[in-house]
Amino acid sequence: MASSSLLSQATFSPFFTNKTHNNKSPRFCSFITTASITNPSLSGRKLRAAVIGGGPAGSSAAEALAAGGIETFLIERSPSTAKPCGGAIPLCMLDEFSIPLHLIDRHVTQMKIISPSNLTVDFGSKTLKPHESIPMLRREVLDSFLRSRAEASGAQLIHALVTDVQVPYSSSSTAPYVIHHTVNNSRKTLAVDVIIGADGANSRVAKSIKAGSYTCAIAFQERIKLPDHKMEYYKDVAEMYVGDDVSPDFYGWVFPKCDHVAVGTGTVSGKQEIKAYQRGIRERVKHKIKGGKVIKVEAHPIPEHPRPVRVSGRVALVGDAAGYVTKCSGEGIYFAAKSGRMCGEAVVKASEGGERMINEDDLKREYLKEWDDKYKTTFRFLDMLQGVFYKNNASREALVELCRDEYVQRMTFDSYFYKTLAQGNAIEHVKLLFKTFGTLMRSNVLRREMESFKF
């Protein structure tokens, strides 16, 4: 779905649970450590790793692996395409992942949130600091840049369709994994020691290790080229719409790109009606996009929660393949890139720079535990928020009303932009809690009165 959203953290951002990280840390730290004595040394060669999927997760993993001394293969089926994505990233990602500014299409300084009754809140017009904005970019541009950077670090890019992954009989075996793939209709195989699956919600790697199923949403998006005078309105404005007409459990969006806007929506429970919800968001914005021309239509599944299994043997899942898209907001780009980098660094560390074989325990200790300690509570918290504020139009009205609060906005931006725990005021926290309960109660009373009136 839209890859980033401020709406998710707008109410309870003082309790946002990401642990602080240092954005100024070196891009790749020292990986040399004491490997498990059970891990044999690799004589005359380096550890071989394949990353399947060349999006932000896969490219970040491949870059970390190659830079750390691992013989790395990055396999991507369709380098020229990208999944539908709102394209918003947190401000800290520019520095943390060294994203050059010329990749950014728009620097959004106004996020308008529109309720079912068309109550509009300008989120950020009064609370953003002078240097702050929401960077907006196109996934095809970002993905291409990250893949090129992985290649520059030493990864070998293979344009191929993976058709099968042959797993060793025993998870404790040091036998290779064999990746069957096709290149220009020619069948080929690749034997590797480690696989990182970054191949999206319909991950073939996940199926090969029996990682279990998960609930998927469907995202639908149209890219619309607007007349210049209409595009001028969206030069630094993004919009989010909530209501049963645009989605029963998510939101619709209008996000600006270089010379067009992305208009889309997503849903879990109403996937069969996704085109009806797309008509709903178009109806809400019809005057703003009148005269526009659809230049591209996109649809893609989006995971709703992490998979039951994310590490098995010497295989690890990252990004959408692992289920790292937040509920309520649909944010995925940052978490995809972060999980890929963390997993790649974990492999380098456990293998002592590619000198030793690794095992399942290494991946669970160095990657999975680190990830869960850092982000598991955040994902659960946003899941809870979605249940509270997306269940009906009354709760959505309450959410948008709360977004008027400047304290809510400042805490939200601090949490979202920098992926740290926003340090707020304890008294303001308590006030916000009571205000939240009051707004929800008032909205539900109004909903009951309206339903009674209709009856």
C-alpha positions as CSV (number, residue, x, y, z in Angstrom):
1,M,0.0,0.0,0.0
2,A,1.2,3.5,0.4
3,S,4.6,2.9,1.8
4,S,4.6,5.5,4.6
5,S,2.0,7.3,6.5
6,L,1.8,9.7,9.4
7,L,-1.7,8.8,10.1
8,S,-0.7,5.6,12.0
9,Q,1.2,7.3,14.7
10,A,-0.9,10.4,14.9
11,T,-2.8,9.5,18.1
12,F,-0.4,7.6,20.3
13,S,3.0,8.7,19.0
14,P,4.2,9.6,22.5
15,F,4.1,5.8,23.2
16,F,5.7,4.9,19.8
17,T,8.0,2.1,20.7
18,N,10.9,2.1,18.3
19,K,14.2,2.1,20.1
20,T,16.6,4.9,19.4
21,H,19.3,4.2,16.8
22,N,22.2,6.3,15.7
23,N,21.6,7.7,12.2
24,K,25.2,8.9,12.1
25,S,26.7,5.5,12.5
26,P,29.0,4.3,9.7
27,R,27.2,2.6,6.8
28,F,29.0,-0.7,7.5
29,C,30.4,-1.4,10.9
30,S,33.2,-3.9,11.8
31,F,31.8,-7.4,11.5
32,I,34.7,-9.5,12.7
33,T,33.5,-11.6,15.7
34,T,34.1,-15.0,17.3
35,A,32.1,-17.5,15.2
36,S,30.6,-20.5,16.8
37,I,33.2,-23.3,17.1
38,T,30.8,-25.6,15.3
39,N,31.1,-23.4,12.1
40,P,33.8,-24.8,9.8
41,S,36.3,-22.6,8.0
42,L,35.9,-22.3,4.3
43,S,39.1,-23.3,2.7
44,G,40.1,-21.5,-0.5
45,R,36.9,-19.7,-1.0
46,K,34.4,-17.2,0.5
47,L,30.9,-17.8,1.7
48,R,28.5,-17.7,-1.3
49,A,25.1,-16.0,-0.8
50,A,22.2,-15.4,-3.1
51,V,19.7,-12.6,-2.6
52,I,16.4,-13.2,-4.5
53,G,14.6,-10.0,-5.2
54,G,16.1,-6.6,-6.1
55,G,13.8,-4.2,-4.3
56,P,15.0,-2.1,-1.3
57,A,15.2,-5.1,1.0
58,G,17.2,-7.3,-1.5
59,S,19.5,-4.5,-2.7
60,S,20.3,-3.4,0.8
61,A,21.1,-7.0,1.8
62,A,23.3,-7.6,-1.2
63,E,25.2,-4.4,-0.6
64,A,25.9,-5.3,3.0
65,L,27.0,-8.8,2.0
66,A,29.3,-7.8,-0.8
67,A,30.8,-4.9,1.1
68,G,31.5,-7.4,4.0
69,G,33.4,-9.9,1.9
70,I,30.7,-12.4,0.9
71,E,30.5,-13.7,-2.7
72,T,27.1,-12.2,-3.5
73,F,24.5,-12.8,-6.3
74,L,21.5,-10.5,-6.6
75,I,18.7,-12.1,-8.6
76,E,15.9,-9.8,-9.9
77,R,13.3,-10.9,-12.3
78,S,12.1,-7.5,-13.6
79,P,14.5,-4.6,-13.0
80,S,12.4,-2.2,-15.0
81,T,9.2,-2.6,-13.0
82,A,8.2,-1.7,-9.4
83,K,5.2,-2.5,-7.2
84,P,2.5,0.2,-6.6
85,C,3.8,2.3,-3.7
86,G,3.0,5.7,-2.3
87,G,6.7,6.4,-2.3
88,A,7.0,8.3,1.0
89,I,10.1,7.6,3.1
90,P,11.1,8.9,6.6
91,L,13.5,11.8,6.7
92,C,16.2,9.7,8.5
93,M,16.4,7.3,5.6
94,L,18.1,9.9,3.4
95,D,21.1,10.0,5.8
96,E,21.0,6.4,7.1
97,F,21.0,4.9,3.6
98,S,22.8,7.7,1.8
99,I,20.0,8.5,-0.6
100,P,21.0,11.4,-2.9
101,L,18.6,14.3,-3.0
102,H,18.3,14.2,-6.8
103,L,16.2,11.0,-6.4
104,I,13.5,12.8,-4.5
105,D,10.6,14.0,-6.6
106,R,8.9,16.1,-4.0
107,H,9.5,17.4,-0.5
108,V,6.0,17.4,1.1
109,T,5.4,19.9,3.8
110,Q,1.7,19.6,4.1
111,M,-0.1,16.3,4.7
112,K,-3.8,16.8,4.5
113,I,-5.9,14.1,6.3
114,I,-9.6,14.0,5.2
115,S,-12.3,12.3,7.2
116,P,-15.4,10.5,5.9
117,S,-17.4,13.8,6.3
118,N,-14.6,15.6,4.5
119,L,-13.3,17.3,7.6
120,T,-9.8,18.3,6.6
121,V,-6.8,18.6,8.9
122,D,-3.5,20.2,7.7
123,F,-1.0,17.9,9.3
124,G,2.4,19.7,9.5
125,S,1.7,23.2,8.2
126,K,2.3,24.6,11.7
127,T,4.4,21.9,13.3
128,L,7.2,21.1,10.8
129,K,10.6,22.5,11.5
130,P,12.2,24.5,8.7
131,H,14.5,21.7,7.5
132,E,11.8,19.0,7.7
133,S,9.7,17.5,4.9
134,I,8.3,14.1,3.8
135,P,10.5,12.9,0.9
136,M,8.5,11.4,-2.0
137,L,10.0,9.3,-4.7
138,R,9.3,6.7,-7.3
139,R,10.0,3.1,-6.5
140,E,11.5,2.4,-9.9
141,V,14.0,5.2,-9.4
142,L,15.0,4.2,-5.8
143,D,15.2,0.4,-6.6
144,S,17.4,1.0,-9.6
145,F,19.8,3.2,-7.6
146,L,20.0,0.7,-4.7
147,R,20.7,-2.2,-7.1
148,S,23.4,-0.2,-8.9
149,R,25.0,0.5,-5.5
150,A,24.9,-3.2,-4.6
151,E,26.7,-3.9,-7.8
152,A,29.3,-1.3,-7.1
153,S,30.0,-3.0,-3.8
154,G,30.7,-6.2,-5.6
155,A,27.4,-8.0,-5.9
156,Q,26.7,-9.8,-9.2
157,L,23.3,-8.8,-10.6
158,I,21.5,-11.6,-12.5
159,H,18.3,-10.8,-14.4
160,A,16.4,-14.1,-14.0
161,L,13.2,-15.7,-12.9
162,V,13.7,-18.1,-10.0
163,T,11.6,-21.3,-10.7
164,D,12.6,-23.5,-7.7
165,V,14.8,-23.6,-4.7
166,Q,16.3,-26.9,-3.8
167,V,16.8,-27.2,0.0
168,P,19.3,-29.6,1.6
169,Y,17.7,-32.6,3.2
170,S,18.9,-31.7,6.7
171,S,18.9,-28.1,8.2
172,S,22.2,-28.9,9.9
173,S,23.8,-30.0,6.6
174,T,26.5,-27.8,5.0
175,A,25.4,-28.9,1.5
176,P,24.5,-26.1,-0.8
177,Y,21.1,-24.7,-1.7
178,V,20.5,-24.9,-5.4
179,I,18.6,-22.1,-7.1
180,H,16.9,-23.1,-10.4
181,H,16.3,-20.1,-12.6
182,T,15.7,-19.0,-16.2
183,V,17.7,-16.4,-18.1
184,N,16.3,-15.5,-21.6
185,N,14.4,-18.8,-21.6
186,S,17.6,-20.7,-20.8
187,R,17.5,-22.9,-17.7
188,K,20.3,-22.5,-15.2
189,T,21.3,-23.4,-11.6
190,L,23.3,-21.7,-8.9
191,A,24.7,-23.4,-5.8
192,V,25.1,-21.2,-2.7
193,D,25.6,-21.5,1.0
194,V,23.1,-18.9,2.1
195,I,19.8,-17.5,0.7
196,I,18.1,-14.2,1.6
197,G,14.6,-14.1,0.3
198,A,13.5,-10.6,-0.6
199,D,11.0,-11.6,-3.3
200,G,7.9,-10.0,-2.0
201,A,4.5,-11.1,-0.6
202,N,4.3,-14.1,-2.9
203,S,7.8,-15.2,-2.0
204,R,9.0,-18.4,-3.7
205,V,11.8,-18.6,-1.1
206,A,9.3,-18.5,1.7
207,K,7.4,-21.4,0.1
208,S,10.6,-23.4,-0.3
209,I,11.3,-23.3,3.5
210,K,7.6,-23.8,4.4
211,A,7.5,-20.4,6.1
212,G,3.7,-20.4,6.5
213,S,1.0,-18.2,5.1
214,Y,-0.1,-14.8,6.1
215,T,-3.0,-12.4,5.4
216,C,-2.3,-10.1,2.5
217,A,-4.0,-6.8,1.6
218,I,-4.3,-5.6,-2.0
219,A,-3.0,-2.2,-3.1
220,F,-4.4,-0.6,-6.2
221,Q,-2.9,2.6,-7.6
222,E,-3.3,4.8,-10.7
223,R,-0.6,7.2,-11.8
224,I,-2.3,10.3,-13.2
225,K,-0.7,13.0,-15.3
226,L,-2.4,16.3,-14.3
227,P,-2.6,19.6,-16.1
228,D,0.1,22.0,-14.9
229,H,-2.2,24.2,-12.9
230,K,-3.7,21.2,-11.1
231,M,-0.2,19.8,-10.5
232,E,0.8,23.1,-8.9
233,Y,-1.5,22.4,-6.0
234,Y,0.3,19.1,-5.3
235,K,3.8,20.5,-5.5
236,D,4.3,20.1,-1.7
237,V,1.0,18.6,-0.7
238,A,0.0,14.9,-0.1
239,E,-3.5,13.8,0.9
240,M,-4.9,10.8,2.8
241,Y,-8.6,10.0,2.8
242,V,-10.4,7.7,5.3
243,G,-13.9,6.4,5.0
244,D,-16.0,3.3,4.1
245,D,-16.2,4.6,0.5
246,V,-12.4,4.4,0.0
247,S,-11.5,1.4,2.1
248,P,-13.2,-0.6,4.9
249,D,-9.9,-1.1,6.8
250,F,-7.3,1.3,5.4
251,Y,-7.1,4.6,3.6
252,G,-6.9,6.2,0.1
253,W,-4.1,8.4,-0.9
254,V,-3.0,11.1,-3.4
255,F,0.8,11.4,-3.3
256,P,2.8,13.7,-5.7
257,K,5.5,12.4,-7.9
258,C,7.8,14.3,-10.4
259,D,5.2,15.1,-13.0
260,H,2.1,13.2,-11.9
261,V,0.2,12.0,-8.8
262,A,-0.3,8.5,-7.5
263,V,-4.0,7.9,-6.5
264,G,-4.7,4.7,-4.8
265,T,-6.2,2.6,-2.0
266,G,-5.8,-0.7,-0.3
267,T,-7.8,-3.2,1.7
268,V,-7.6,-6.6,3.4
269,S,-11.3,-7.5,3.9
270,G,-12.7,-6.1,0.7
271,K,-10.2,-7.3,-1.9
272,Q,-13.0,-8.3,-4.3
273,E,-14.2,-4.7,-4.3
274,I,-10.9,-3.0,-4.7
275,K,-11.9,-1.3,-8.0
276,A,-15.0,0.1,-6.3
277,Y,-12.9,1.6,-3.6
278,Q,-10.6,3.0,-6.2
279,R,-13.7,4.7,-7.7
280,G,-14.4,6.0,-4.3
281,I,-11.1,7.7,-3.9
282,R,-11.4,9.1,-7.4
283,E,-14.8,10.5,-6.6
284,R,-13.4,12.2,-3.4
285,V,-10.7,14.0,-5.5
286,K,-12.5,14.3,-8.8
287,H,-12.3,18.1,-8.9
288,K,-8.6,18.1,-8.1
289,I,-7.7,15.5,-10.8
290,K,-10.2,16.6,-13.5
291,G,-8.5,16.7,-16.9
292,G,-5.9,14.2,-15.8
293,K,-4.7,11.3,-17.8
294,V,-4.0,7.8,-16.4
295,I,-0.5,6.8,-17.5
296,K,-0.1,3.6,-15.4
297,V,-2.3,1.2,-13.4
298,E,-0.7,-0.9,-10.7
299,A,-1.9,-3.6,-8.2
300,H,0.1,-5.7,-5.8
301,P,-0.4,-7.9,-2.6
302,I,0.9,-6.4,0.6
303,P,1.6,-8.5,3.7
304,E,-0.4,-7.7,6.9
305,H,1.8,-9.3,9.5
306,P,5.2,-11.1,9.8
307,R,5.3,-14.8,8.6
308,P,5.3,-17.5,11.2
309,V,8.8,-18.6,10.0
310,R,11.4,-16.1,8.9
311,V,14.6,-18.1,9.3
312,S,15.1,-21.8,8.4
313,G,18.4,-23.4,8.0
314,R,20.7,-20.9,6.2
315,V,17.7,-19.1,4.6
316,A,16.3,-15.8,5.9
317,L,13.4,-13.7,4.8
318,V,13.4,-9.9,4.7
319,G,11.1,-7.1,3.6
320,D,7.7,-8.0,2.3
321,A,8.7,-11.7,2.1
322,A,9.1,-11.6,5.9
323,G,5.9,-9.6,6.3
324,Y,7.6,-6.3,7.4
325,V,4.8,-3.9,6.5
326,T,3.2,-2.0,9.3
327,K,-0.5,-2.2,10.0
328,C,-2.5,1.0,10.0
329,S,0.1,2.9,8.0
330,G,1.3,0.5,5.4
331,E,4.9,1.7,5.7
332,G,7.3,-0.7,4.1
333,I,10.2,1.0,2.2
334,Y,12.2,1.9,5.3
335,F,11.6,-1.4,7.1
336,A,12.4,-3.4,3.9
337,A,15.8,-1.7,3.5
338,K,16.5,-1.9,7.2
339,S,15.7,-5.6,7.4
340,G,17.8,-6.3,4.3
341,R,20.8,-4.4,5.7
342,M,20.5,-6.0,9.2
343,C,20.3,-9.5,7.7
344,G,23.2,-8.9,5.4
345,E,25.3,-7.6,8.2
346,A,24.3,-10.5,10.4
347,V,25.6,-13.0,7.8
348,V,28.9,-11.1,7.5
349,K,29.3,-11.0,11.2
350,A,28.5,-14.7,11.8
351,S,30.7,-15.8,9.0
352,E,33.6,-13.6,10.1
353,G,33.7,-11.7,6.8
354,G,32.8,-14.8,4.7
355,E,35.6,-17.0,6.1
356,R,33.3,-19.5,7.9
357,M,30.1,-21.4,7.2
358,I,27.0,-20.2,9.2
359,N,24.0,-22.0,10.5
360,E,20.4,-21.3,11.5
361,D,21.3,-20.4,15.1
362,D,23.6,-17.6,13.8
363,L,20.8,-16.1,11.7
364,K,18.3,-16.3,14.5
365,R,20.8,-14.7,17.0
366,E,22.4,-12.0,14.8
367,Y,19.4,-11.1,12.6
368,L,16.0,-12.3,13.9
369,K,16.5,-11.5,17.6
370,E,18.0,-8.1,16.8
371,W,15.1,-7.3,14.5
372,D,12.4,-8.4,16.9
373,D,14.0,-6.6,19.8
374,K,14.1,-3.4,17.8
375,Y,10.7,-3.4,16.0
376,K,8.4,-6.2,17.2
377,T,6.6,-3.9,19.7
378,T,6.1,-1.3,17.1
379,F,4.4,-3.6,14.7
380,R,2.1,-4.9,17.4
381,F,1.2,-1.4,18.5
382,L,0.3,-0.3,15.0
383,D,-1.8,-3.4,14.7
384,M,-3.7,-2.3,17.8
385,L,-4.2,1.2,16.4
386,Q,-5.7,-0.1,13.2
387,G,-8.3,-2.1,15.3
388,V,-9.2,1.1,17.2
389,F,-9.4,3.7,14.5
390,Y,-10.3,1.9,11.3
391,K,-13.3,-0.1,12.4
392,N,-16.0,2.3,11.3
393,N,-16.5,5.9,10.1
394,A,-17.1,7.2,13.6
395,S,-13.7,6.0,14.8
396,R,-12.1,7.5,11.6
397,E,-13.8,10.9,12.4
398,A,-12.3,10.6,15.9
399,L,-8.8,10.0,14.5
400,V,-8.9,12.9,12.1
401,E,-10.2,15.2,14.9
402,L,-7.3,14.1,17.1
403,C,-4.9,15.0,14.3
404,R,-5.8,18.7,14.8
405,D,-3.8,18.6,18.0
406,E,-0.4,20.3,17.5
407,Y,1.1,18.1,20.2
408,V,0.0,15.0,18.4
409,Q,1.5,16.3,15.2
410,R,4.9,17.2,16.7
411,M,5.2,13.8,18.5
412,T,4.2,12.0,15.2
413,F,6.8,13.8,13.1
414,D,9.5,13.1,15.7
415,S,8.7,9.4,15.8
416,Y,8.1,9.0,12.0
417,F,11.0,11.1,10.7
418,Y,13.7,9.8,12.9
419,K,12.4,6.3,13.9
420,T,13.1,7.1,17.5
421,L,11.0,7.3,20.7
422,A,9.7,10.8,20.8
423,Q,10.4,12.4,24.2
424,G,7.2,14.3,25.0
425,N,5.7,15.9,28.0
426,A,4.2,13.6,30.6
427,I,1.3,16.0,31.4
428,E,0.6,16.3,27.7
429,H,0.6,12.5,27.4
430,V,-2.1,12.3,30.0
431,K,-4.2,15.0,28.4
432,L,-3.9,13.3,25.0
433,L,-5.1,10.0,26.5
434,F,-8.2,11.5,28.0
435,K,-8.8,13.5,24.8
436,T,-8.6,10.3,22.8
437,F,-11.2,8.5,24.9
438,G,-13.4,11.6,24.8
439,T,-13.2,11.9,21.0
440,L,-13.9,8.2,20.5
441,M,-16.9,8.3,22.8
442,R,-18.3,11.4,21.2
443,S,-17.9,10.0,17.7
444,N,-19.6,6.7,18.6
445,V,-22.5,8.5,20.3
446,L,-22.9,10.5,17.1
447,R,-22.8,7.3,15.0
448,R,-25.5,5.7,17.1
449,E,-27.7,8.8,16.7
450,M,-27.2,8.9,13.0
451,E,-28.1,5.1,12.7
452,S,-31.2,5.7,14.8
453,F,-32.2,8.6,12.5
454,K,-31.7,6.5,9.4
455,F,-33.8,3.7,10.9
